[in-house]
């Protein structure tokens, strides 16, 4: 997709969202079904993913790990955002996106109360191939970080809630 095609695609949406801000608020959702052997099947829209315990918590490594899935969502969002920003800026870029994060599994296994549950740090790295200037690439990286939904969600710590209902939904 080139810059003009992207602009043509997004311009009507931008205009609508300026005129009707409430139209820009979309609720995304995900569903899972609790499974046997400490697992949960998640419908991704393209495939059914069965998630289970990470080997560091007793899993055998045959099921997807939700921590890996979180990093995969970050990589996917950052990659798509970078391509969109690059297209808008008219920058040709190729390359790869890598995310890694550090977990202390003592927290989730309740081995040490002072050990955090969850990632203590996450690093996102782009290996880029481009003829763009260093200034253009710095702008590309800054705008990718600014507009990547998953990155900004992790960075800002959104309001979270948990509830329980009875019966299937």
N, C-alpha and C positions, 0 to 999 in steps of 0.2 A: 504494500500500500504506500502511495506517495503522500506528500504533504497536503496537496489539494484534495485528494480523495478522503483523507482523514478529516480535514476541515469541513468538507461537504457533509460527511457523516455526523460530525459532532456539533456543528453550528446550530441546527434546529433544536438539539437537546439543550445547549447552553442558553439559547434564547428562551426556551420554555422554562428552564430552571430560574432564570432571572425574573421572569414575569410571574411564575408560580413556584416559589421556593418549596412549598410542601410537596410538589411533584418530584423533587429531587431526593426525597427521603424514601428509600426502598428498604424493606426488611428482607434480608437474606436468611436462609434457614438451612439446617442440616439435620438429618435424622439417622438414628442408629437403632439396631435391635440387639438386645443383650443375648449373647450366645453361650454355648457350652465352653468349658475349659478356659474360663476367665477371658472372654473375648467380646467384641462388639462389632457388628457388621454395619458399615457406613456406606450409604449410597452417595457416590460422588457426582452423579450426573452423567458420567461416562462409564463407570464400572462400580461394582460392589467391592469394597475394600474391607477385609476382616482384620481388625486391629486386636492386638493382644499385648501380653507382657513383654517388655524389653528383656533381653538376656540378663541384664544387670539386676533384674527384679525377679528372675526365675523363669522367664520365657525361654523357648527353644529357638527363637529367631525366625520361625516360619511365618509368623504373622506380622503385619505392619505395626510399627511403634508410633503412638500418637505424637511423641516428641519429634520423631523424624518427619511425620506428616506436617507438623507445625513449621519446621524448617523448609519443607518442600513447598508449603503455601507461601512462605516468605520469598523463596527463590522464584516461584512462578509469578507472583505479584510484582516483584522488583524487576524481573526480566521483561514482562509485558509493559510495565510503566516506563522502563528505560527505552524500549522500542517506540512507544507512543511519543515520549518526549523527544527522542532523536528525530523521529519523523516530523514532528511539529517544528523543530529547529532546523530541519534540513541537513542533519548530520548523518552521514553513513557510518554505521558501526556494526561490528560483528564481535562475537566472543562468547563468553560463558559467565554464569553466575554461580557462586558457591556460598553456602551458609553453613556455619557450624556453631554449636553451642555447648556450654559446659554445664553438666548436671552433677549434683552430689546425691547419689541414690540413697544415702543414709536418711535423707529427709523423707522421701516418699515411702520408705520401708520402716519409718518410725524407729530408727536405730539411734539417732541423736536429735534431741529436741532443738538444738541450735543450728542444725543443718537445714538450709532452705529447701522447700519443696518447689521444684521448677528450675528453669534455667537461671543460672547466676550471671551468665553473659552469653551474648549472641554476636557473632561476627559475620558480616555480609561483605563479600568480595566480588568484584567484577574484573575479569581478565578481558580487556578490550583490544580490538584491532580496528584502528581508524586513522584516517588522514587528517582528522580534525585537530585544531590547535589545542594546546594544554588548557587555555582559557575556555574554549568551547567544551572540552571534556569535563572540566571542573563545573561548569554550568549544568551540563547534562547530569552529572552525579548529584549535584545539589538539588536539582528539580526532581530527579528520580526519588531521592530520599523524601522530599517534601510531599510528593503526590502518591507514593506507594501506600495503599490502604493498609496492608498487613504490617509494614514497618511502622507506620504512624500509630496503628492500634497498639502494637507492642510497646512503642516508646511512650505513649500517653497513658497507658493503663486505664482502659475504659471502665465505666461502672458495670459491675457484674452482679448477677443475682442467681440464686438456685431455688427451685421450688419442686414440690412433689405433688403429683395428682394420682388418682386411682384409675386403673384400667388403661386400655390402649387408647392412643390418640389417633 
